[in-house]
Amino acid sequence: MHGGSRVNRLTLLTTRDCHLCGAARADLGRVAREAGVDWTEIDVADDAALAREYGDRLPVVLLDGREHGYWDVDVPRLKRDLEASSDS
């Protein structure tokens, strides 16, 4: 998990006992490293509003604050979207 004072482009929403979250964490970490961007992990158990909104779809990947995908990381699509949005 990476953090910093600025808002990160990528956020992974997870929760405890999530069997898909480990694979999503590894995939997101790899994509973020390759793209040279930081990412943040948030456990929705610590935020009731996030738990209500995303609880049945975890893990969820947010790109620039918007939902990009859930249950797994679509690596080719995420790479393409990161590259496209950094060109604008």
Secondary structure as a PSIPRED ss2 file (coil, helix, strand):
# PSIPRED VFORMAT (PSIPRED V4.0)

   1 M C   1.000  0.000  0.000
   2 H C   1.000  0.000  0.000
   3 G C   1.000  0.000  0.000
   4 G C   1.000  0.000  0.000
   5 S C   1.000  0.000  0.000
   6 R C   1.000  0.000  0.000
   7 V C   1.000  0.000  0.000
   8 N C   1.000  0.000  0.000
   9 R C   1.000  0.000  0.000
  10 L E   0.000  0.000  1.000
  11 T E   0.000  0.000  1.000
  12 L E   0.000  0.000  1.000
  13 L E   0.000  0.000  1.000
  14 T E   0.000  0.000  1.000
  15 T C   1.000  0.000  0.000
  16 R C   1.000  0.000  0.000
  17 D C   1.000  0.000  0.000
  18 C C   1.000  0.000  0.000
  19 H C   1.000  0.000  0.000
  20 L C   1.000  0.000  0.000
  21 C H   0.000  1.000  0.000
  22 G H   0.000  1.000  0.000
  23 A H   0.000  1.000  0.000
  24 A H   0.000  1.000  0.000
  25 R H   0.000  1.000  0.000
  26 A H   0.000  1.000  0.000
  27 D H   0.000  1.000  0.000
  28 L H   0.000  1.000  0.000
  29 G H   0.000  1.000  0.000
  30 R H   0.000  1.000  0.000
  31 V H   0.000  1.000  0.000
  32 A H   0.000  1.000  0.000
  33 R H   0.000  1.000  0.000
  34 E H   0.000  1.000  0.000
  35 A H   0.000  1.000  0.000
  36 G C   1.000  0.000  0.000
  37 V C   1.000  0.000  0.000
  38 D C   1.000  0.000  0.000
  39 W E   0.000  0.000  1.000
  40 T E   0.000  0.000  1.000
  41 E E   0.000  0.000  1.000
  42 I E   0.000  0.000  1.000
  43 D E   0.000  0.000  1.000
  44 V H   0.000  1.000  0.000
  45 A H   0.000  1.000  0.000
  46 D H   0.000  1.000  0.000
  47 D C   1.000  0.000  0.000
  48 A H   0.000  1.000  0.000
  49 A H   0.000  1.000  0.000
  50 L H   0.000  1.000  0.000
  51 A H   0.000  1.000  0.000
  52 R H   0.000  1.000  0.000
  53 E H   0.000  1.000  0.000
  54 Y H   0.000  1.000  0.000
  55 G C   1.000  0.000  0.000
  56 D C   1.000  0.000  0.000
  57 R C   1.000  0.000  0.000
  58 L C   1.000  0.000  0.000
  59 P C   1.000  0.000  0.000
  60 V E   0.000  0.000  1.000
  61 V E   0.000  0.000  1.000
  62 L E   0.000  0.000  1.000
  63 L E   0.000  0.000  1.000
  64 D C   1.000  0.000  0.000
  65 G C   1.000  0.000  0.000
  66 R E   0.000  0.000  1.000
  67 E E   0.000  0.000  1.000
  68 H E   0.000  0.000  1.000
  69 G E   0.000  0.000  1.000
  70 Y E   0.000  0.000  1.000
  71 W C   1.000  0.000  0.000
  72 D C   1.000  0.000  0.000
  73 V C   1.000  0.000  0.000
  74 D C   1.000  0.000  0.000
  75 V H   0.000  1.000  0.000
  76 P H   0.000  1.000  0.000
  77 R H   0.000  1.000  0.000
  78 L H   0.000  1.000  0.000
  79 K H   0.000  1.000  0.000
  80 R H   0.000  1.000  0.000
  81 D H   0.000  1.000  0.000
  82 L H   0.000  1.000  0.000
  83 E H   0.000  1.000  0.000
  84 A H   0.000  1.000  0.000
  85 S H   0.000  1.000  0.000
  86 S H   0.000  1.000  0.000
  87 D H   0.000  1.000  0.000
  88 S C   1.000  0.000  0.000
